[in-house]
Amino acid sequence: MARYTDAVCKQCRREGMKLFLKGERCLSPKCAVERRPFPPGMHGRQGRFRRQESDFAQQLREKQRARHFYGVLERQFRRYFELALRSRGQTGLNLLTILERRLDNVVYRLGLADSRAQARQLVSHGHIEVNGIKTNIPSALVNVGDEVRVRESSRNNAYFRDLADILEHRSVPAWLSLNASELSGKVVALPTRDQIDAPVNEQLIVEYYSR
């Protein structure tokens, strides 16, 4: 599958906000949004003075922002929307809930990775198991009651050796529970909207796909 390979900091600059795509770097003075607070490209410095966007442009920008935030490509994002549309309840909230249930996102939310990109790498390399079964598919959706943990054979890896001490000082969303000493976590409920910190207006995404 195709994957975005350009500098991810350009995505944050394009959106005009931090999407926290590079973990701790986003909290440091090295953050590209702090150093160059304007869109990328030769006309980026003039971008802030562009005329007011149309409704379609705002809807498209919101969809792109959600895609970049979760690291999802267009075709897969559309499939998630179609699944959300078929589910009971509010389509926008259903969409965000599905995105939050991705395994790479859960690994990130548990603090086992500093960014979603790193979480995808950990999953793809076979370091994570779900309910005791090795899972190397970052897009796999977890359900309430599922347990996500670092595989026993991976705990001697240099990255994981000191992770338990770091996790002791990290907090996780209320819909997850964390066992720092075991490098594991559990999905205790589906996230509510106030528990999802995605900087998007999901209603605009619904309007975009409902045109």
SULTAUR-V582895 format. One record per residue. N is the residue number from 1. RES is the residue in one small letter. BURIAL is + if it has 9 or more other C-alpha atoms within 8 Angstrom, else -. Layout:
n->N res->RES burial->BURIAL
n->N res->RES burial->BURIAL
This chain:
n->1 res->m burial->-
n->2 res->a burial->-
n->3 res->r burial->-
n->4 res->y burial->-
n->5 res->t burial->-
n->6 res->d burial->-
n->7 res->a burial->-
n->8 res->v burial->+
n->9 res->c burial->+
n->10 res->k burial->+
n->11 res->q burial->+
n->12 res->c burial->+
n->13 res->r burial->+
n->14 res->r burial->+
n->15 res->e burial->+
n->16 res->g burial->+
n->17 res->m burial->-
n->18 res->k burial->+
n->19 res->l burial->-
n->20 res->f burial->-
n->21 res->l burial->+
n->22 res->k burial->+
n->23 res->g burial->+
n->24 res->e burial->-
n->25 res->r burial->+
n->26 res->c burial->+
n->27 res->l burial->-
n->28 res->s burial->-
n->29 res->p burial->-
n->30 res->k burial->-
n->31 res->c burial->+
n->32 res->a burial->+
n->33 res->v burial->+
n->34 res->e burial->-
n->35 res->r burial->-
n->36 res->r burial->-
n->37 res->p burial->+
n->38 res->f burial->+
n->39 res->p burial->+
n->40 res->p burial->+
n->41 res->g burial->-
n->42 res->m burial->-
n->43 res->h burial->-
n->44 res->g burial->+
n->45 res->r burial->-
n->46 res->q burial->-
n->47 res->g burial->+
n->48 res->r burial->-
n->49 res->f burial->-
n->50 res->r burial->-
n->51 res->r burial->-
n->52 res->q burial->-
n->53 res->e burial->-
n->54 res->s burial->-
n->55 res->d burial->-
n->56 res->f burial->-
n->57 res->a burial->-
n->58 res->q burial->+
n->59 res->q burial->+
n->60 res->l burial->+
n->61 res->r burial->+
n->62 res->e burial->+
n->63 res->k burial->+
n->64 res->q burial->-
n->65 res->r burial->+
n->66 res->a burial->+
n->67 res->r burial->+
n->68 res->h burial->+
n->69 res->f burial->+
n->70 res->y burial->+
n->71 res->g burial->-
n->72 res->v burial->-
n->73 res->l burial->-
n->74 res->e burial->-
n->75 res->r burial->-
n->76 res->q burial->-
n->77 res->f burial->+
n->78 res->r burial->-
n->79 res->r burial->-
n->80 res->y burial->+
n->81 res->f burial->+
n->82 res->e burial->-
n->83 res->l burial->+
n->84 res->a burial->+
n->85 res->l burial->+
n->86 res->r burial->-
n->87 res->s burial->-
n->88 res->r burial->-
n->89 res->g burial->-
n->90 res->q burial->-
n->91 res->t burial->+
n->92 res->g burial->+
n->93 res->l burial->+
n->94 res->n burial->+
n->95 res->l burial->+
n->96 res->l burial->+
n->97 res->t burial->+
n->98 res->i burial->+
n->99 res->l burial->+
n->100 res->e burial->+
n->101 res->r burial->+
n->102 res->r burial->+
n->103 res->l burial->+
n->104 res->d burial->+
n->105 res->n burial->+
n->106 res->v burial->+
n->107 res->v burial->+
n->108 res->y burial->+
n->109 res->r burial->+
n->110 res->l burial->+
n->111 res->g burial->+
n->112 res->l burial->+
n->113 res->a burial->+
n->114 res->d burial->+
n->115 res->s burial->+
n->116 res->r burial->+
n->117 res->a burial->+
n->118 res->q burial->+
n->119 res->a burial->+
n->120 res->r burial->+
n->121 res->q burial->-
n->122 res->l burial->+
n->123 res->v burial->+
n->124 res->s burial->+
n->125 res->h burial->-
n->126 res->g burial->+
n->127 res->h burial->+
n->128 res->i burial->+
n->129 res->e burial->+
n->130 res->v burial->+
n->131 res->n burial->-
n->132 res->g burial->-
n->133 res->i burial->-
n->134 res->k burial->+
n->135 res->t burial->+
n->136 res->n burial->+
n->137 res->i burial->-
n->138 res->p burial->+
n->139 res->s burial->-
n->140 res->a burial->-
n->141 res->l burial->-
n->142 res->v burial->+
n->143 res->n burial->-
n->144 res->v burial->+
n->145 res->g burial->-
n->146 res->d burial->+
n->147 res->e burial->+
n->148 res->v burial->+
n->149 res->r burial->+
n->150 res->v burial->+
n->151 res->r burial->+
n->152 res->e burial->-
n->153 res->s burial->-
n->154 res->s burial->+
n->155 res->r burial->+
n->156 res->n burial->-
n->157 res->n burial->-
n->158 res->a burial->-
n->159 res->y burial->-
n->160 res->f burial->+
n->161 res->r burial->+
n->162 res->d burial->-
n->163 res->l burial->+
n->164 res->a burial->+
n->165 res->d burial->+
n->166 res->i burial->-
n->167 res->l burial->+
n->168 res->e burial->-
n->169 res->h burial->-
n->170 res->r burial->-
n->171 res->s burial->-
n->172 res->v burial->+
n->173 res->p burial->-
n->174 res->a burial->-
n->175 res->w burial->+
n->176 res->l burial->+
n->177 res->s burial->+
n->178 res->l burial->+
n->179 res->n burial->-
n->180 res->a burial->+
n->181 res->s burial->-
n->182 res->e burial->-
n->183 res->l burial->+
n->184 res->s burial->+
n->185 res->g burial->+
n->186 res->k burial->+
n->187 res->v burial->+
n->188 res->v burial->+
n->189 res->a burial->-
n->190 res->l burial->+
n->191 res->p burial->+
n->192 res->t burial->-
n->193 res->r burial->-
n->194 res->d burial->-
n->195 res->q burial->+
n->196 res->i burial->+
n->197 res->d burial->-
n->198 res->a burial->-
n->199 res->p burial->-
n->200 res->v burial->-
n->201 res->n burial->-
n->202 res->e burial->+
n->203 res->q burial->-
n->204 res->l burial->+
n->205 res->i burial->+
n->206 res->v burial->+
n->207 res->e burial->+
n->208 res->y burial->+
n->209 res->y burial->-
n->210 res->s burial->-
n->211 res->r burial->-
